[in-house]
Amino acid sequence: MTGQAAFGTVAQLWRYPASSLAGERLDAISVGTSTVDGDRLFGLVDASDNEIARPDRDSKWHKVPLIRSRLSEDRRLEVAVPGGGWLPAPGPESDRAVSEFLGFEASIRPYFRENAAGYAGPLTVERYIRTPIHLLTTASLARLKALHPQGVPDPSRFRPNIVVDMEPVEGSFPETEWIGRKLAVGDLLLTICEPCRRCGFTIIAQDGFDNDPGILRNLVRHNAHNLGVYCTVDRPARVEVGAEVRLV
């Protein structure tokens, strides 16, 4: 394959060890054939009925994105509620802290037993089958900012794995126009397979910005509900911040 000249570089890399909780920003990620290593291994449930967290649909979950999550060096999940320290999870202490923060009994549970060494409690079911990689460009964020100047289109609002820094394209959300193309991100090779349809999660307040319905309203009006793209993996690789990005 012949690649075009690089049009951008990797500005941010993210993974989300626990679905719906705030993720961790990294200097490098390893991407396998199915997804980012360490991404979305755990879910948060209402312990009374095993309902999995849905911040996009139910206001009782709106505070969940304020809970931070990370993987330790030995690949164990840790979580922290606002004002609190890091706690190992799953476990009674972390469940107690999360429950007190949310105001009802909640529990962090792995999707698969191998995600939590030594854990013998109940599992939960993944909310949806996800496409491996979520990619977003600063050009699209700039376009959204131009449409909604009073808003804060922070990348973390949209939970991407890869944020590509590139020049704005007037009047365009550029990656939405790349569906079906192949993209090289350093040594990683991706196929851009579909636009990322946004939901009510994008308007919810998180650390650093407030609740903002105008974010989703403008995406519905100007980009058919979409921002960013989902990608499948053609060639796995480790990716670092600063890696060049080119269409292939």
Residue pairs with C-beta under 8 A, 6 or more apart in sequence:
1 182
1 248
2 248
3 184
3 246
3 247
3 248
4 246
4 247
4 248
5 246
6 244
6 245
6 246
7 166
7 167
7 245
7 246
7 247
8 137
8 138
8 164
8 165
8 166
8 167
8 244
8 245
9 164
9 165
9 242
9 243
9 244
9 245
10 162
10 163
10 164
10 165
10 185
10 186
10 239
10 240
10 241
10 242
10 243
10 245
11 138
11 163
11 164
11 165
11 241
12 25
12 155
12 160
12 162
12 163
12 241
13 25
13 26
13 27
13 28
13 29
13 161
13 162
13 163
13 239
13 240
13 241
14 23
14 24
14 25
14 26
14 29
14 155
14 156
14 159
14 160
14 161
14 162
14 163
15 23
15 24
15 26
15 29
15 36
15 37
15 38
15 39
15 71
15 161
16 22
16 23
16 24
16 39
16 40
16 69
16 159
17 23
17 24
17 38
17 39
17 40
17 41
17 42
17 69
17 70
17 71
17 77
18 40
18 41
18 42
18 43
18 44
18 69
18 77
18 79
18 89
18 108
19 40
19 42
19 43
19 44
19 52
19 53
19 126
19 127
20 43
20 44
20 53
20 54
20 55
20 61
20 64
20 65
20 201
21 44
21 64
21 65
21 67
21 68
21 69
21 79
22 65
22 66
22 67
22 68
22 69
22 156
22 206
22 207
23 69
23 156
23 159
24 68
24 69
24 70
24 71
27 240
27 241
28 238
28 239
28 240
28 241
29 36
29 37
29 161
29 162
29 238
29 239
30 36
30 37
30 236
30 237
30 238
30 239
31 37
31 132
31 133
31 188
31 233
31 236
31 237
31 238
31 239
32 233
32 236
33 233
33 236
34 132
34 233
35 130
35 132
35 133
36 132
36 133
36 161
38 71
38 75
39 161
40 111
40 126
40 130
41 77
41 110
41 111
41 112
41 115
41 116
42 69
42 77
42 89
42 90
42 108
42 109
42 110
42 111
42 115
42 116
43 52
43 53
43 108
43 109
43 110
43 111
43 124
43 125
43 126
43 127
44 52
44 53
44 64
44 67
44 98
44 106
44 107
44 108
44 109
45 51
45 52
45 53
45 106
45 107
45 108
45 109
45 124
46 53
46 60
46 104
46 105
46 106
47 95
47 99
47 105
47 106
47 107
48 104
48 105
50 122
50 124
52 124
52 125
52 127
53 61
53 64
53 106
54 61
54 127
55 61
55 62
55 64
55 65
55 200
55 201
55 204
56 199
56 200
56 201
56 204
57 200
60 102
60 103
60 104
61 102
62 204
62 205
63 101
63 102
64 102
65 201
65 204
65 205
65 206
66 81
66 82
66 101
66 205
66 206
66 207
67 79
67 80
67 81
67 82
67 98
67 101
68 79
68 80
69 77
69 78
69 79
69 89
70 77
70 78
70 86
71 77
71 78
72 78
76 88
76 116
76 117
77 88
77 89
77 90
77 108
77 116
78 86
78 87
78 88
78 89
79 86
79 87
79 89
79 94
79 97
79 98
79 108
80 86
80 87
81 97
81 98
81 100
81 101
82 101
82 207
84 97
84 101
87 93
87 94
87 97
88 94
89 95
89 108
90 107
90 108
90 109
90 110
90 116
90 119
90 121
94 108
95 106
95 107
95 108
98 106
98 107
98 108
99 105
99 106
99 107
109 121
109 122
109 123
109 124
110 116
110 119
110 123
110 124
111 123
111 124
111 125
111 126
112 123
113 119
113 123
130 230
131 193
131 194
131 230
131 231
131 232
132 230
132 231
132 232
132 233
133 161
133 162
133 190
133 230
133 231
133 232
133 233
134 159
134 160
134 161
134 162
134 196
134 228
134 229
134 230
134 231
135 160
135 161
135 162
135 163
135 164
135 175
135 183
135 185
135 190
135 192
135 228
135 229
135 230
135 231
136 155
136 158
136 160
136 162
136 163
136 164
136 175
136 196
136 227
136 228
136 229
137 163
137 164
137 165
137 166
137 174
137 175
137 228
138 163
138 164
138 165
138 166
138 168
139 166
139 167
139 168
139 169
139 172
139 173
139 174
139 175
140 173
140 174
140 175
140 176
140 227
140 228
141 153
141 155
142 168
143 168
143 169
143 171
143 172
143 173
144 151
144 153
144 173
144 215
144 218
144 219
144 227
145 151
145 153
147 218
147 222
148 214
148 215
148 218
150 214
151 212
151 214
151 215
151 218
152 208
152 209
152 210
152 212
153 215
154 206
154 208
154 209
155 163
156 206
156 207
156 208
157 202
157 206
157 209
157 215
158 196
158 198
158 202
158 227
158 228
159 201
160 228
162 185
162 239
164 175
164 185
164 245
166 174
166 245
173 222
173 223
173 226
173 227
175 192
175 228
175 229
176 195
176 223
176 226
176 227
176 229
178 192
178 229
178 247
179 192
179 193
179 194
179 195
179 229
180 191
180 192
180 193
181 191
181 192
181 247
181 248
182 189
182 190
182 191
182 192
182 234
182 247
182 248
183 189
183 190
183 191
183 192
183 231
183 245
183 246
183 247
183 248
184 190
184 244
184 245
184 246
184 247
184 248
185 239
185 243
185 245
186 237
186 238
186 239
186 240
186 243
186 244
186 245
187 235
187 237
187 238
187 239
187 243
188 233
188 235
188 236
188 237
188 238
188 239
188 243
189 233
189 234
189 235
189 237
189 248
190 231
190 232
190 233
190 234
191 231
191 232
191 234
192 229
192 230
192 231
193 229
193 230
193 231
193 232
194 229
194 230
195 224
195 226
195 228
195 229
195 230
196 226
196 227
196 228
196 229
196 230
197 225
197 226
198 216
198 219
198 225
198 226
198 227
199 216
200 216
202 215
202 216
202 219
202 227
203 211
203 212
203 213
203 214
203 215
203 216
204 211
205 211
205 212
219 225
219 226
219 227
